[in-house]
Amino acid sequence: MMSNKTIITTITSTKTEMWRSRLGSALRAAIACTIVGCTSIYGPKPLRPYFEFSTYSYVTTVLIVSDATLGETLRGCWHVLCATMQAMIISLLSLLVIGHGNFNNRVAAMAVAAGSFFVALPESVELRTKRIAFGQLVIVYVSAVIDGKKEAVTVFPVHVATSTALGAVASVLAMLLPYPHLAYFEARKFYQLYIENTSERLNCNIETISASDHSTAVTFFNQAKSLSLVGPKLFQRIKSNLNGIHWERPHNPHCIDPKERLQDLEVPIRGMDIALSSCTSFPISIIDEELRGTLLNCRGRFSQELDQPDKLFAPLDTNTTSESKKEILIKSISKTYKDLPTSFFLYCLQLLFENSPVAKKTNHVAESPPKDDDFKGIFRKIREVSMKSIPSMDSLVFAFKCSLTLGLAMLFGLTYSKESAYWSGLAVAISFDPRRQPTFWAANARMQGTAMGSIYGVLCCFIFQKYVDLRLLPLLPWVVFYTFLRHSRMYGQAGAISAVIGALPILGREHYGPPKQFAIARIAEVTIGLICFVIVEILMSPSRAATLARTEFSRTLRALQDCIGKIAIIVPRENDKLSSSSQVLRAAQKNMRCLVSQMEAFIVEAELEPNFWFVPFHGACYRKMIQSLSRMADLFLFVAYSMENISQLSQQEGGSWVNLQDQMHENIEIIKNNVCPTLKFFEEITKIKSLTELEKEWTKRNVPCDIESGGYPNADTFRTMSGDEEVHSITGTFLKHLEDIATKTHANTNEEMVKCQMLFHYSCLGFCTSNLVREIMKIESELRELLIWENPSSHANMKEIYCKISTLCSW
């Protein structure tokens, strides 16, 4: 049996490695900034004028080197090259056409607005490339306003380009010193931690289901929960390093995607978590000593199989677990099919042993087109390329937003102070994002970060005023502090970048005037830029995140209905490799998963935005609904997988399972007919603004009804989930069919094995269906609470609301 010390050691080692990785990134960022500072201040005098804008060298370094590896840094250098080419072309053309001596406040603002629009428009260009180009345009045009009549037309673009290149070169050198910081080794390290975490989760789950007393089971169940919180963080770190690996070495077509491999491990273990959370009590009586010994034996074998740190891009070898898989299948199914949670747990364990791709892609089998259609295929490809070259509406909106924000920031910044006007544009140029972001929180974090960094810089200048050459020393701990600050919830990446850039220009430059005056002027300019940013964001995206979260919830309920409507058991034709119904269900599940992710992003934003005069956002309620929706999205993967296998087994065995399939299909249709109208009702509720508005519309239509007797129109069609009775009814129906399968006798071993597989897949289908209904009941409860929260002065009667909505829709 596992000890608590083992679990604590696993979690602690993960946290330690995460901390070491961040510290290493912080030190390398400090090295990069030191290289920039020493080169711009103490470098050869003939080269110093080319690094006139050393501030932007620091900015480039911060944008590239944060939590980066050598591969990611090389990718950042490519972004710098692309951004510099765009900014050079746009700025040189505008300076030549307008004349570098004719730039004033308005002309510079219009030039920045036009240039940033063209930079932001292409969708294929990386966001970091656009941010770097925005900053370069701001510096060029502000310099043209200040010194345009004194310098040649190419001076400002060239100096901006060389300053940016200095930051990129310093980033690469920092990744090489004292030894190359390769993405491959970083990914392999976190991959090994992820495998250890997965192995421990599996062990805890097996210990939970095989525990002989209640306290032991609960202890291991809670430990598995703790381990499940660490896994997604490790998975995210592995994903972030994969782009860098592609830049460090050429792509090998024979290698598999590590993300797919880890997904194949994660989905079955999440299924085990769902199974254990559905168990009514511990210990589980159906687990006898023989099965308990088999499970514990399989745990050890699979832990050894997972321990393959040098096979990051290689598929898992399941030969060592094939015997364990058959052992579980034969010994357990005849005992556990009557307990659906236990049966589903063993089902997930079998999938783990088989390395079955439960979350497989939904690509259909492609057929080679006939020769007569070759020309049509060519024209189709040309059309696709041409369509991609046309900007989408989202791209146009983002480009216009960047253009308007930078134009206003430049105009008001130059009006306030020409010498410090760089900062009004740079404050927003390096933080644009085409995705929605919490506007007020982001502006507040950037303002606080700028103030904090500026004050730190001024204090360090005061302390080292007699030792000017040592001002670079306090810069190093601040860069290290920034690296950890960017992972905090309070400031995040936006506030941390503002904090480090707030101190770098004060401590890492010379000849900019008194530090106090510079800091105050820059804070004022940053405030101007952030005010412009907030105003444009509100004008371009007036919808509150709380409203968008509710709208996304409505769309997710619609997608949930689609997924439930796609559940079916159909025997495929002989030429079909997979059941078309399961493929359609996988596509619907993928759409639902995307909507759930979008809804979760809106919830995060809504929790950060101020309430003002609106009803406070009920984040806890939405979090519970997201948890139920995510769990249902996982269950649909298992439903699709079981549908595919049931169809394939039925096709192999001919018509011996037709009657059972017909009965199962009828039961599933009954469940769908009961659940889908309820979900449709939930969807309609989320579309109404408030119960007060519904009551006003009801009064306006003057619909006849007997309020005292409750005689609303359509009252007979109202139906709500009847608690656990609904789940027990579904479970009982499936158990009856499973009993029919189990009592069948077969002449040979192969047919008996098919029977066991049918029991496994049908028990999976029964468990998932009953749990889908259980999660829908949870959503109904949370939706009722949400209605009460948002309408405290109204009586939230679900039947009355249903009748009014259905009647108004039909009139």
Secondary structure, 3 states (H helix, E strand, C coil): CCCHHHHHHHHHHHHHHHHHHHHHHHHHHHHHHHHHHHHHHHCCCCCHHHHCCHHHHHHHHHHHHCCCCHHHHHHHHHHHHHHHHHHHHHHHHHHHHHCHHHCCHHHHHHHHHHHHHHHHCCCCCCHHHHHHHHHHHHHHHHHHHHHCCCCCCCHHHHHHHHHHHHHHHHHHHHHHCCCCCCHHHHHHHHHHHHHHHHHHHHHHHHHHHCCCCHHHHHHHHHHHHHHHHHHHHHHHHHHHHHHHHHHHCCCCCCCCCHHHHHHHHHHHHHHHHHHHHHCCCCCCCCCCHHHHHHHHHHHHHHHHHHCCCCCCCCCCCCHHHHHHHHHHHHHHHHHHCCCHHHHHHHHHHHHHHHCCCCCCCCCCCCCCCCHHHHHHHHHHHHHHHHHHHCCCHHHHHHHHHHHHHHHHHHHHHHHHCCCCCHHHHHHHHCCCCCCCCCHHHHHHHHHHHHHHHHHHHHHHHHHCCCCHHHCCCCHHHHHHHHHHHCCCCCCHHHHHHHHHHHHHHHHCCCCCCCHHHHHHHHHHHHHHHHHHHHHHHHHHCCCCHHHHHHHHHHHHHHHHHHHHHCCCCCCCCCCCCCCHHHHHHHHHHHHHHHHHHHHHHHHHHHHHCCCCCCCCCCHHHHHHHHHHHHHHHHHHHHHHHHHHHHHHHHHHHCCCCHHHHHHHHHHHHHHHHHHHHHHHHHHHHHHCCCHHHHHHHHHHHCCCCECCCCECCCHHHCCCCCCHHHHHHHHHHHHHHHHHHHCCCCCCHHHHHHHHHHHHHHHHHHHHHHHHHHHHHHHHHHHHHHHHHHCCCCCCCHHHHHHHHHHHHHC
